[in-house]
C-alpha cells in the first residue's frame, strides 16, 4: 500500500501554527522519504533513506526525538523510473514529471538524483508563533549552489488538496554529502535519474492540542501557498 502520511495541514502552516505535535520517531514509523518543517519554522526538513535533515544556514542530521509541526512522509518505492535531460529551469522538471503522472487527481512521491549545474534554494528561519507564512518567508535565507550532486525529494499534490497539502510540485534538495540543501526555487541540470510513485491512501494526523485548535483555518490558503511553497 502506498500511503502518504502527514502531520498537520498546509492551511495551519499558512496561518502560523508552527508548534510541534507529533514525535519525529512516530513520523519515521510511517515512512523513509519526505519533507516538512520544524518547530517555530526553524528550517526545511528533508527525509531521505530514513534520515532526517534540518536545513537552515547549515545542515543538521537530526537523530534525536523531537516534535514535528508539519511533515509529509511515505515509504518510497519507485513504481516507474525515467531520465530527465537538459533541464533549463525548474519548470522543465515539472513538465517531464507531468508526462509520468497517470492522473491529476492522485498524489505522487518523486525522487530525482543527479548533478545540478545550478540550484537556487531557500530555508525559512525561526519566527514567533502566529507569524503568517507569507511574512515568515520574507526573512528566509537563499542559497545558490553550483555543480553539486544530490537528490530532490518531493511530492505532487492535486489542486483540490490546497487546504491540507501543497498543490503541484513541492521539492526539497539535499546534497550527496548532506551539507547543503533547501526548498528548491529553481535549478538547471544535464541529466537526472527519476523515480515516481503513486500515492492513493492519505493519512493525516491533526494536532489535538495547542494553537491548531483555536486558529481560524477556514480561509483558502491556495494563493499564499503559491507564493511561499
Ligand atoms: Zn518546502
Boltz pocket constraint, residues with backbone or C-beta under 6 A from the ligand:
constraints:
  - pocket:
      binder: B
      contacts: [[A, 35], [A, 36], [A, 44], [A, 170], [A, 171], [A, 172], [A, 183], [A, 184], [A, 228], [A, 229]]
      max_distance: 6.0
